[in-house]
Amino acid sequence: MGLAVAIIGSGPAAFYTAASLIAAAPDCGIDIIERLPTPFGLIRYGVAPDHEHTKNVMKAYSRTALSPQVRFFGNVEVGLHLSLDELRTMYDAVVLAVGAARDRPLGVPGDDKQGVIGSASFVGWYNGHPDFTDLAPNLATKGVVIVGQGNVAIDIARVLAKTPAEMARFDLCDHAAAAIDASPVADIYMVGRRGPIEAKFTNVELREMGHLENCNPVVEAGQLPATVEGEMSDRDRRMKDKNLASLRSFAETPPDPAKKKRIHFAFYAAPVEVLGGATVEGIRFERTKVEGGNAVGTGQFFEIPCGLVVAAIGYRSATVKDTPFDERQGVVKNDDGRVAPGLYAVGWIKRGPTGVIGTNKVDGEHCAEQVVADLKPTGKAGRPALEALLRQRKVRAISFADWQTIERAEIANARPGAPRRKFPRVADMLAVLEEARAAAS
Ligand SMILES: Cc1cc2nc3c(=O)[nH]c(=O)nc-3n(C[C@H](O)[C@H](O)[C@H](O)COP(=O)(O)OP(=O)(O)OC[C@H]3O[C@@H](n4cnc5c(N)ncnc54)[C@H](O)[C@@H]3O)c2cc1C
């Protein structure tokens, strides 16, 4: 019998680890344990709905899930249905691949007002994550401020700016599509404390802003430097040059008066206070300048009226009970992925919320090498022990075949031309399985 491995989480880091383990130790048994009934983590619930091509990786992950060595246990939450310590007694190796789904708070007075939302929640809401279905962000407002200037901020701005026709071919959730369509939002501000060179968006995403049906990008020419200065790799410099060129073209192109929405790129502004009573009415910023790569306040302030503030300033990992957590970095304490004997970390819980999907592949490969180098099978029961425990606790685990039944229903329910219509509630997913079971009996 080979190694018994449990992977907690089913995002990219989990699937790359499983695929690498299959290659490195073909006789191992791998159980992927996911708190939601649905696999794929942020590929399903983070990547923007109108970037469907990015989600193609789900096909490769599905092939891994269908390998004979692998079993998927969806709807099973470690820390709720069973503990990490229990898993460690059942498996030779346990791999933490739980991601970093918590928002970093804005950290200014008033950030607890109704109408201040973190990007994980907002993105989860429009992507149909069951935790955020009832978020009800205040879109009865003309102004929305997104704090942050990375690709997540751009995704949010674009989803708010696109027309129903532009979104029709995608799987934007019905509740979000209806709320955005009904919203009077006209001005979307994407505000960063530093300048255009320091902004983190990539050029493909930035350029897209110049091709929206009903939205003009707005950039103050005076905020753009003449050239890209500072120490950086040639690759980064090329990207920054392209970003600067895109921003300059936005600044120089007269706005199309037929377009009713505007995305304002606002640089050199740090949030200092969210304004209003119980609910948000605006946000005050201090003008900054960049010194040695850092934003420094200038003592000049301005305000932007808005009814919704989305903080897109990064993520933190959720703590996993029974693991040492590095509060400062927001990740599980680990030595290049090793957490404790037989316990490993991969993906965002290991190294924080950075990089692209493929960055997790390197983690997965490395983790598989470590597991194979560190451990010999000890005869731990693995899967049968997990199944017995879940049965005993009456946990309704979702198999990969169950997920495929849910997926078929999502595809069958899709709008014409759209890839799927997600079920935004776990109860509805479970009802699909009950119906399928009743139909089969
Ligand atoms: C909004 C957004 C958009 C993005 N868009 C892109 C993009 O377009 N292109 C790109 O290259 N990258 C993109 N990324 C980055 C990419 O999604 C991440 O690199 C990747 O998802 C990280 O993988 P992960 O497996 O570490 O975490 P995740 O994908 O978050 O997966 C973690 C999984 O663990 C599960 N889990 C958590 N706790 C438990 C528990 N206690 N028990 C069981 N299961 C648990 C979660 O439900 C989740 O399914 C985006 C990220 C975000 C936030």
PDBQT file of the ligand as one rigid body, heavy atoms in Angstrom, charges set to zero:
ROOT
HETATM    1  C1  LIG A 501     -10.613  37.880  -7.413  1.00  0.00    +0.000 C 
HETATM    2  C2  LIG A 501      -9.476  37.064  -7.924  1.00  0.00    +0.000 A 
HETATM    3  C3  LIG A 501      -9.296  36.921  -9.299  1.00  0.00    +0.000 A 
HETATM    4  C4  LIG A 501      -8.214  36.174  -9.781  1.00  0.00    +0.000 A 
HETATM    5  N1  LIG A 501      -8.041  36.080 -11.134  1.00  0.00    +0.000 NA
HETATM    6  C5  LIG A 501      -6.963  35.430 -11.608  1.00  0.00    +0.000 A 
HETATM    7  C6  LIG A 501      -6.746  35.380 -13.027  1.00  0.00    +0.000 A 
HETATM    8  O1  LIG A 501      -7.546  35.889 -13.825  1.00  0.00    +0.000 OA
HETATM    9  N2  LIG A 501      -5.622  34.731 -13.460  1.00  0.00    +0.000 N 
HETATM   10  C7  LIG A 501      -4.719  34.168 -12.584  1.00  0.00    +0.000 A 
HETATM   11  O2  LIG A 501      -3.690  33.610 -13.025  1.00  0.00    +0.000 OA
HETATM   12  N3  LIG A 501      -4.924  34.199 -11.231  1.00  0.00    +0.000 NA
HETATM   13  C8  LIG A 501      -6.014  34.808 -10.744  1.00  0.00    +0.000 A 
HETATM   14  N4  LIG A 501      -6.211  34.858  -9.393  1.00  0.00    +0.000 N 
HETATM   15  C9  LIG A 501      -5.261  34.141  -8.499  1.00  0.00    +0.000 C 
HETATM   16  C10 LIG A 501      -5.625  32.646  -8.339  1.00  0.00    +0.000 C 
HETATM   17  O3  LIG A 501      -7.000  32.514  -8.188  1.00  0.00    +0.000 OA
HETATM   18  C11 LIG A 501      -4.855  32.061  -7.132  1.00  0.00    +0.000 C 
HETATM   19  O4  LIG A 501      -3.467  32.053  -7.469  1.00  0.00    +0.000 OA
HETATM   20  C12 LIG A 501      -5.252  30.649  -6.754  1.00  0.00    +0.000 C 
HETATM   21  O5  LIG A 501      -6.640  30.439  -6.729  1.00  0.00    +0.000 OA
HETATM   22  C13 LIG A 501      -4.679  30.267  -5.366  1.00  0.00    +0.000 C 
HETATM   23  O6  LIG A 501      -4.895  28.893  -5.216  1.00  0.00    +0.000 OA
HETATM   24  P1  LIG A 501      -5.088  28.159  -3.811  1.00  0.00    +0.000 P 
HETATM   25  O7  LIG A 501      -5.356  26.731  -4.173  1.00  0.00    +0.000 OA
HETATM   26  O8  LIG A 501      -3.956  28.483  -2.919  1.00  0.00    +0.000 OA
HETATM   27  O9  LIG A 501      -6.378  28.814  -3.134  1.00  0.00    +0.000 OA
HETATM   28  P2  LIG A 501      -7.916  28.834  -3.533  1.00  0.00    +0.000 P 
HETATM   29  O10 LIG A 501      -8.124  28.883  -4.989  1.00  0.00    +0.000 OA
HETATM   30  O11 LIG A 501      -8.532  29.913  -2.721  1.00  0.00    +0.000 OA
HETATM   31  O12 LIG A 501      -8.493  27.433  -3.003  1.00  0.00    +0.000 OA
HETATM   32  C14 LIG A 501      -8.641  27.152  -1.624  1.00  0.00    +0.000 C 
HETATM   33  C15 LIG A 501      -9.786  26.164  -1.419  1.00  0.00    +0.000 C 
HETATM   34  O13 LIG A 501      -9.752  25.692  -0.066  1.00  0.00    +0.000 OA
HETATM   35  C16 LIG A 501     -11.076  25.569   0.410  1.00  0.00    +0.000 C 
HETATM   36  N5  LIG A 501     -11.046  25.600   1.877  1.00  0.00    +0.000 N 
HETATM   37  C17 LIG A 501     -10.722  26.665   2.668  1.00  0.00    +0.000 A 
HETATM   38  N6  LIG A 501     -10.780  26.316   3.959  1.00  0.00    +0.000 NA
HETATM   39  C18 LIG A 501     -11.141  25.005   4.009  1.00  0.00    +0.000 A 
HETATM   40  C19 LIG A 501     -11.370  24.081   5.079  1.00  0.00    +0.000 A 
HETATM   41  N7  LIG A 501     -11.224  24.440   6.361  1.00  0.00    +0.000 N 
HETATM   42  N8  LIG A 501     -11.746  22.801   4.781  1.00  0.00    +0.000 NA
HETATM   43  C20 LIG A 501     -11.890  22.416   3.473  1.00  0.00    +0.000 A 
HETATM   44  N9  LIG A 501     -11.689  23.268   2.413  1.00  0.00    +0.000 NA
HETATM   45  C21 LIG A 501     -11.307  24.542   2.683  1.00  0.00    +0.000 A 
HETATM   46  C22 LIG A 501     -11.776  26.773  -0.222  1.00  0.00    +0.000 C 
HETATM   47  O14 LIG A 501     -13.198  26.632  -0.226  1.00  0.00    +0.000 OA
HETATM   48  C23 LIG A 501     -11.165  26.773  -1.631  1.00  0.00    +0.000 C 
HETATM   49  O15 LIG A 501     -11.918  25.973  -2.515  1.00  0.00    +0.000 OA
HETATM   50  C24 LIG A 501      -7.302  35.568  -8.878  1.00  0.00    +0.000 A 
HETATM   51  C25 LIG A 501      -7.498  35.706  -7.493  1.00  0.00    +0.000 A 
HETATM   52  C26 LIG A 501      -8.567  36.443  -7.025  1.00  0.00    +0.000 A 
HETATM   53  C27 LIG A 501      -8.758  36.586  -5.553  1.00  0.00    +0.000 C 
ENDROOT
TORSDOF 0
